[in-house]
Amino acid sequence: MPLNTTSETAIFERLVLPSDPVLSEPAARSILAMQFSPEDRARMQALADKAKQGTLSPEEEQEVENYERVGHYLAILQSKARVALKAATDANS
């Protein structure tokens, strides 16, 4: 099955992951420090529990998709940040 190259995540990844890291070290470190709040993590756990039971409402299914999408975007940004920090470290060596 071919990868979906037109999904929001695929388009976003092409936008922020070109080979040239353009993030400053402080910006990269800030992005790496980003995480979901304790309230969001608790909500994601509650949704995961309901999903295991098969009791998610359509609205909750959409909420799960939203959390997943944002999580993917955050992972992409953090990947870009790690590449930028590695490039900065290599340049300073």
PASEBA-1860 file (N, C-alpha, C; in nm, 3 decimals):
! residues 93
1> MPLNTTSE> 0.085/-0.118/0.000/0.000/0.000/0.000/0.089/0.124/0.000 ~ 0.074/0.214/-0.097/0.159/0.332/-0.103/0.129/0.427/0.014 ~ 0.233/0.498/0.054/0.216/0.596/0.161/0.128/0.710/0.113 ~ 0.051/0.767/0.203/-0.035/0.880/0.169/0.049/1.007/0.168 ~ 0.083/1.054/0.050/0.168/1.172/0.038/0.089/1.302/0.038 ~ -0.045/1.292/0.047/-0.127/1.413/0.048/-0.194/1.437/0.182 ~ -0.163/1.354/0.282/-0.223/1.375/0.414/-0.168/1.504/0.475 ~ -0.239/1.557/0.571/-0.192/1.678/0.639/-0.053/1.658/0.698
9> TAIFERLV> -0.032/1.542/0.759/0.096/1.514/0.822/0.207/1.505/0.719 ~ 0.183/1.439/0.607/0.285/1.427/0.502/0.322/1.564/0.446 ~ 0.223/1.647/0.424/0.248/1.782/0.372/0.326/1.863/0.475 ~ 0.286/1.856/0.601/0.354/1.929/0.708/0.499/1.882/0.720 ~ 0.519/1.751/0.712/0.655/1.697/0.722/0.744/1.751/0.610 ~ 0.693/1.757/0.489/0.772/1.813/0.378/0.803/1.960/0.401 ~ 0.715/2.030/0.467/0.735/2.172/0.495/0.845/2.195/0.597 ~ 0.848/2.117/0.704/0.941/2.146/0.814/1.063/2.057/0.818
17> LPSDPVLS> 1.074/1.956/0.734/1.189/1.868/0.740/1.282/1.875/0.620 ~ 1.296/1.991/0.557/1.398/1.995/0.453/1.534/1.969/0.517 ~ 1.630/1.931/0.438/1.760/1.889/0.492/1.836/2.001/0.561 ~ 1.808/2.125/0.531/1.880/2.237/0.591/1.815/2.279/0.723 ~ 1.878/2.248/0.837/1.816/2.288/0.964/1.822/2.440/0.981 ~ 1.709/2.502/1.003/1.704/2.648/1.013/1.667/2.695/1.153 ~ 1.662/2.604/1.249/1.627/2.642/1.385/1.752/2.682/1.462 ~ 1.741/2.787/1.540/1.850/2.821/1.630/1.854/2.719/1.743
25> EPAARSIL> 1.966/2.712/1.814/1.975/2.618/1.926/1.868/2.646/2.032 ~ 1.847/2.773/2.073/1.742/2.797/2.173/1.603/2.756/2.123 ~ 1.574/2.782/1.995/1.443/2.743/1.941/1.429/2.591/1.940 ~ 1.534/2.522/1.901/1.531/2.376/1.898/1.510/2.321/2.038 ~ 1.578/2.376/2.136/1.562/2.328/2.274/1.420/2.356/2.325 ~ 1.364/2.468/2.287/1.226/2.500/2.327/1.127/2.401/2.267 ~ 1.147/2.366/2.142/1.058/2.270/2.076/1.070/2.134/2.142 ~ 1.192/2.094/2.176/1.212/1.964/2.242/1.148/1.960/2.380
33> AMQFSPED> 1.131/2.076/2.442/1.069/2.081/2.574/0.917/2.078/2.568 ~ 0.860/2.096/2.449/0.714/2.096/2.435/0.658/1.959/2.465 ~ 0.548/1.956/2.538/0.478/1.831/2.566/0.332/1.861/2.600 ~ 0.251/1.759/2.595/0.112/1.776/2.632/0.104/1.807/2.782 ~ 0.006/1.887/2.819/-0.014/1.921/2.959/-0.063/1.798/3.035 ~ -0.050/1.799/3.168/-0.103/1.687/3.246/-0.253/1.665/3.220 ~ -0.327/1.773/3.202/-0.470/1.760/3.174/-0.495/1.689/3.040 ~ -0.416/1.727/2.939/-0.431/1.662/2.809/-0.390/1.515/2.816
41> RARMQALA> -0.282/1.485/2.888/-0.239/1.345/2.902/-0.347/1.263/2.973 ~ -0.408/1.321/3.075/-0.516/1.251/3.146/-0.635/1.229/3.053 ~ -0.668/1.329/2.972/-0.779/1.314/2.878/-0.748/1.206/2.775 ~ -0.624/1.205/2.723/-0.586/1.103/2.626/-0.596/0.963/2.688 ~ -0.557/0.950/2.813/-0.567/0.820/2.881/-0.713/0.778/2.897 ~ -0.798/0.873/2.934/-0.941/0.843/2.948/-1.000/0.800/2.814 ~ -0.961/0.868/2.707/-1.010/0.831/2.574/-0.957/0.694/2.534 ~ -0.831/0.666/2.566/-0.772/0.535/2.534/-0.847/0.424/2.608
49> DKAKQGTL> -0.880/0.450/2.734/-0.955/0.351/2.812/-1.092/0.325/2.750 ~ -1.160/0.432/2.710/-1.291/0.416/2.646/-1.279/0.344/2.512 ~ -1.171/0.373/2.439/-1.151/0.308/2.309/-1.132/0.158/2.328 ~ -1.058/0.118/2.431/-1.037/-0.024/2.459/-1.169/-0.094/2.490 ~ -1.260/-0.020/2.553/-1.391/-0.075/2.588/-1.489/-0.068/2.471 ~ -1.450/0.006/2.366/-1.537/0.022/2.251/-1.654/0.115/2.276 ~ -1.635/0.213/2.365/-1.746/0.300/2.402/-1.724/0.447/2.364 ~ -1.635/0.473/2.269/-1.614/0.612/2.226/-1.734/0.662/2.146
57> SPEEEQEV> -1.775/0.784/2.174/-1.878/0.849/2.093/-1.811/0.901/1.966 ~ -1.888/0.938/1.864/-1.828/0.996/1.744/-1.746/1.122/1.775 ~ -1.794/1.202/1.870/-1.720/1.323/1.907/-1.587/1.287/1.972 ~ -1.588/1.182/2.054/-1.464/1.139/2.119/-1.368/1.077/2.018 ~ -1.421/1.007/1.918/-1.335/0.954/1.812/-1.264/1.068/1.739 ~ -1.336/1.176/1.714/-1.276/1.293/1.650/-1.170/1.354/1.741 ~ -1.198/1.358/1.870/-1.102/1.411/1.967/-0.974/1.327/1.967 ~ -0.988/1.195/1.961/-0.872/1.107/1.954/-0.791/1.138/1.828
65> ENYERVGH> -0.859/1.152/1.716/-0.790/1.185/1.591/-0.717/1.318/1.603 ~ -0.778/1.415/1.669/-0.713/1.545/1.687/-0.586/1.532/1.770 ~ -0.595/1.459/1.881/-0.477/1.437/1.965/-0.367/1.365/1.886 ~ -0.407/1.264/1.809/-0.309/1.191/1.729/-0.240/1.283/1.628 ~ -0.318/1.365/1.561/-0.264/1.455/1.460/-0.166/1.554/1.523 ~ -0.207/1.614/1.634/-0.119/1.710/1.701/0.008/1.640/1.751 ~ -0.008/1.517/1.802/0.108/1.440/1.845/0.205/1.414/1.730 ~ 0.152/1.382/1.612/0.237/1.362/1.495/0.309/1.491/1.458
73> YLAILQSK> 0.236/1.602/1.460/0.299/1.731/1.427/0.409/1.764/1.526 ~ 0.383/1.740/1.653/0.485/1.766/1.755/0.607/1.677/1.732 ~ 0.585/1.552/1.699/0.697/1.460/1.672/0.780/1.507/1.553 ~ 0.714/1.557/1.451/0.786/1.608/1.334/0.869/1.729/1.372 ~ 0.810/1.822/1.446/0.884/1.941/1.489/1.003/1.902/1.577 ~ 0.982/1.807/1.666/1.091/1.766/1.755/1.201/1.694/1.677 ~ 1.166/1.622/1.574/1.266/1.560/1.488/1.351/1.668/1.421 ~ 1.284/1.770/1.372/1.355/1.883/1.310/1.447/1.949/1.412
81> ARVALKAA> 1.400/1.964/1.535/1.481/2.026/1.640/1.605/1.942/1.671 ~ 1.589/1.810/1.676/1.704/1.724/1.702/1.807/1.734/1.590 ~ 1.761/1.741/1.465/1.851/1.757/1.351/1.926/1.890/1.362 ~ 1.855/1.995/1.400/1.918/2.128/1.414/2.023/2.127/1.523 ~ 1.994/2.065/1.637/2.091/2.059/1.747/2.212/1.976/1.709 ~ 2.191/1.866/1.637/2.304/1.785/1.593/2.391/1.864/1.496 ~ 2.329/1.937/1.406/2.406/2.018/1.310/2.486/2.125/1.384 ~ 2.425/2.186/1.486/2.496/2.289/1.564/2.613/2.228/1.640
89> TDANS> 2.592/2.110/1.695/2.698/2.041/1.769/2.812/2.003/1.675 ~ 2.777/1.950/1.559/2.879/1.912/1.460/2.957/2.033/1.411 ~ 2.888/2.147/1.396/2.954/2.269/1.349/3.050/2.324/1.455 ~ 3.019/2.300/1.583/3.103/2.350/1.691/3.217/2.255/1.725 ~ 3.220/2.139/1.663/3.326/2.039/1.694/3.450/2.063/1.614
END
